[in-house]
């Protein structure tokens, strides 16, 4: 109990204003006893009024709390007895708690001085005991082992490196029948060269420095190879390295006849006549003209798919591919021309053709250094149903969903710039596009055109023998 609280209790007990010495504050029992005498009642009268037994009230006034049932009952008795005697029960309980903790009671009146601490010897340096040395050695072994394991895991997770000396696109003279490839790989790795069909061409092992070389046979035109290396220690393969070797076709100063397809016998073919007049029979390639060869399709080939791949080699920079109807009757479609850039001496592209026989004409674009050259092959296309080419414009994107014969073919997805697909249906094709103005469609070999002019979503239906119709 603080001095202010003791003064208030003294005022209640004696009705005086004189301060009470804080060092002689009465105990809880004294306060209760003084308040009872001031009230003029004895313990038995207090027992009848408070319903607390006289022996318990006596124990409270004597401070003999061990005679009470417990702390909970003690606090209840103190609260009720203090109220009965006209004392502040909260102050009485606070004083009782202080009496239960003598150190807290005297903390405010006495300054606790910590006892003197004994002097200790100055701290000595690290002492190398046998156990410390053993623990350090074991820790070093564990660290080295974990480092080794980490290095091995990192090594086995790495893809072996395969490098080629020189460019991967090579053009050589018309007289060469082989070409030597060389480069760097992991030490003692097995380096393989596969042809375009995946067949084994050559296999060698690298030396102690990782150097390797191999001679591959080549033919006139484009020769495609795929190189790979296998690390003998990790068993992992390197990334594939494509190589294209183009053997130039000879240009002769004497006329070289290019036979026209038998299916076009008697029909006019393009020539280099200065007057520009068409002539019948084979075209003529003279000195100074571009060298041109058609590798695919082969002349007279048959295709069961509407897409026909056209590829070959040339020393020109650009070629133009023109499909022409060579069958009987009216042409079933107008595919349009392809303009292909030549890369590494090779060109490639895809035509979408309707059923029937077609003449595919490939012409090099003339430059100041090279005159134009033309080659022609025929191909027969046969499949069931009708073909539809679906895609987006070169600079457009659109969400497109396709149904073939009322069955889902392709779930809705974004077509990137210039992306296209070709589908074959028996009865109908349904196209759901999110942006009509960027969606293009070509039916039965016709060159693709924009589906609609609206910059909105639309659903179009294409039936066999009919033009596309907007259904909603």
TIPAFI-725217 format. One record per residue (C-alpha): x, y, z; residue in three letters. Coordinates in steps of 0.2 Angstrom, whole numbers, plus 5000, padded with zeros to 4 digits. Last residue first. Layout:
TIPAFI-725217
XYZala/...
***
This chain:
TIPAFI-725217
487749254565unk/487649124550unk/488849214539unk/489049114523unk/490649054515unk/490449014496unk/489648844491unk/490248684482unk/490348594499unk/489748694513unk/490548834522unk/489748914538unk/490349074546unk/490149134564unk/490549314569unk/491549414582unk/491849594578unk/492949714567unk/491749684552unk/492449674535unk/492249484533unk/493249324529unk/494749404522unk/495449314507unk/496349144505unk/496949094487unk/495748974480unk/496248794482unk/494548724487unk/494048864499unk/495248994505unk/494849084522unk/495649234530unk/495249304548unk/495949484553unk/494349574548unk/493249444556unk/493949464573unk/493349334587unk/493049194574unk/491949044574unk/492148944559unk/491048804554unk/491548684540unk/490348574530unk/490048414520unk/491548304518unk/492848404526unk/494748434524unk/495648554534unk/497148674531unk/497948774545unk/498648954545unk/499649074556unk/500049244547unk/500149334564unk/499649224578unk/498049124578unk/497349134596unk/496348984602unk/494648904602unk/494648724601unk/495148644585unk/494148504576unk/492448504585unk/491148404575unk/489848484565unk/490648414548unk/492248504553unk/492148624567unk/493448764570unk/493748894583unk/494749054580unk/495349194591unk/496149324580unk/497849404576unk/498249514561unk/499849574553unk/500149434540unk/498249404539unk/497549264549unk/497149084545unk/495948954538unk/496248854522unk/494748744517unk/494848584507unk/493448484500unk/492948304502unk/493948144497unk/495748164491unk/496748164475unk/498048284469unk/499048254453unk/500748344451unk/501648414436unk/503348494436unk/503948664428unk/505648754428unk/505948934424unk/507549044424unk/507649234425unk/509249324420unk/510649344433unk/511749494437unk/510549634435unk/509149534443unk/507849414437unk/506649334449unk/506849144448unk/505349054441unk/504548894448unk/503048824438unk/501848694446unk/500748614433unk/499148544441unk/498148384439unk/496548364449unk/495848384467unk/496048564474unk/497748634478unk/498448714494unk/500248764490unk/501748754502unk/503448844502unk/505248804501unk/506848884495unk/508748844496unk/510348924492unk/510648964510unk/509049054511unk/508049094495unk/506449204498unk/504849134491unk/503449224482unk/501949114480unk/500649134467unk/498749114467unk/497748954471unk/496348984459unk/495148844461unk/494248694452unk/494948744435unk/493648714422unk/493748554411unk/495248444409unk/496748444420unk/498248554419unk/497648694431unk/499148814434unk/500148834450unk/501348984450unk/502948984462unk/504049144461unk/505849134466unk/506949254476unk/508849274479unk/509549174464unk/510849044466unk/509448904466unk/508948754476unk/507248664478unk/505648664488unk/503748644484unk/502648554497unk/500948514492unk/499448534504unk/497848464498unk/498348284503unk/498248124493unk/499748184482unk/500348104466unk/502048144458unk/502248164439unk/503748274441unk/504448264458unk/503748384471unk/504948424477unk/506848444472unk/506548584459unk/508148654452unk/508748824447unk/510348904441unk/510049084436unk/510549134419unk/512149204413unk/512449054401unk/510948994393unk/509448894400unk/508148844387unk/506348794389unk/505748634381unk/504348624367unk/503148764361unk/503648944361unk/502949094369unk/503449264362unk/504349374373unk/505349454359unk/506949424368unk/506449234369unk/506849184387unk/505549044387unk/503949014396unk/502948864390unk/501548844377unk/500648684376unk/501148544364unk/501648424378unk/500948484394unk/500548304401unk/502248254395unk/503148374406unk/504348494397unk/506048434395unk/507348564400unk/508648574386unk/510348644391unk/510948764378unk/512848784378unk/513748904390unk/513448774404unk/512948824421unk/513348684434unk/512148664449unk/512848734465unk/513048604479unk/512148674494unk/512648614512unk/511348634525unk/511848604543unk/510648584558unk/511448564576unk/510448464588unk/510648504606unk/511948394615unk/511548214621unk/511848154639unk/512747994643unk/513648084658unk/515348014655unk/515247974636unk/514548144631unk/513448114616unk/513648234601unk/512348284588unk/512348344570unk/510848354558unk/511148354540unk/510248434525unk/510948424507unk/510248554495unk/510648534476unk/512048424468unk/512448284479unk/513448274495unk/514548144504unk/515048184522unk/516848204528unk/517048204547unk/518048304559unk/518248314578unk/519148414592unk/518748384610unk/520548404615unk/520848214619unk/520048174602unk/518248174597unk/517348014591unk/516647994574unk/514947944566unk/514347974548unk/512747964538unk/511547884549unk/509747904543unk/508548034550unk/507648074534unk/508548234532unk/510248154534unk/511048114551unk/512848164557unk/513448084573unk/514748144585unk/515248024599unk/516148114613unk/517948084618unk/518148254626unk/516548364625unk/516348434607unk/517248554595unk/517148574577unk/517348494559unk/516348454544unk/517248404528unk/516248414512unk/516048284498unk/515548264480unk/516248434474unk/516148484456unk/514648594457unk/515548714469unk/515048744487unk/513748834497unk/513748814516unk/512448854529unk/513048804546unk/514448934546unk/516248894551unk/516948774564unk/515448684572unk/515148684590unk/514348554601unk/514048584620unk/513448444631unk/511848494641unk/512148524659unk/511248424672unk/512548294674unk/513848434678unk/512748524691unk/512448354700unk/514248314700unk/514748484707unk/513448474720unk/514048304725unk/515848364726unk/515348514737unk/514248404749unk/515848294751unk/516948434754unk/515848514767unk/515548344776unk/517448314776unk/517748494783unk/516448464797unk/517248304802unk/518948384803unk/518248524813unk/517448404825unk/519048304827unk/520048454831unk/518748514844unk/518748344852unk/520648344854unk/520648514862unk/521248674853unk/520948814866unk/520248974859unk/520949124868unk/520749164887unk/519349264895unk/520049374909unk/519849284926unk/518349334936unk/518049454950unk/516649414962unk/515049514960unk/514549634974unk/512749614979unk/511549714970unk/510849864980unk/509049864982unk/508350034986unk/507150025000unk/505450105002unk/504650074985unk/505349894984unk/504849855002unk/503149784998unk/503649704982unk/505049604991unk/503749555005unk/502549474992unk/500949415002unk/500949585011unk/500849674995unk/499349564990unk/498449605006unk/498749795003unk/497949774986unk/496549684993unk/496249815006unk/496349954994unk/495049864982unk/493849834997unk/493850025002unk/493350015020unk/491650035028unk/491749895040unk/490449785030unk/491349825014unk/492949775021unk/492249615028unk/491449565011unk/493049605001unk/494249525014unk/493149365015unk/493149344996unk/495049374994unk/495249245008unk/494049125000unk/495049134983unk/496749114993unk/496248965002unk/495148895016unk/495849015030unk/496948965045unk/498448995034unk/497949175033unk/498449215051unk/498549405048unk/497749425066unk/496249525059unk/495949395045unk/496149255057unk/494849335069unk/493649345054unk/493949165050unk/493649115068unk/492049225069unk/491249135054unk/490749235039unk/488849265037unk/489349455036unk/488049515049unk/487949365061unk/489849345061unk/490149535063unk/489049525079unk/490049375084unk/491749465081unk/491249625091unk/490449775085unk/490849965089unk/491150025072unk/492750105078unk/493149935085unk/492849845068unk/493849975059unk/495349955070unk/495349765069unk/495149775050unk/496549905048unk/497649805060unk/497349645050unk/497849725034unk/499449795041unk/499649965048unk/500850085039unk/502350135050unk/503550185036unk/502250295028unk/502050395044unk/500250445045unk/499650625040unk/498550725052unk/496850745044unk/495950645057unk/494350545055unk/495150405065unk/494850255054unk/494350335038unk/495750465038unk/496950325042unk/496450235027unk/496650385016unk/498350415023unk/498850235020unk/498250255002unk/499350405000unk/500850325008unk/500750174995unk/500050005000unk/
***
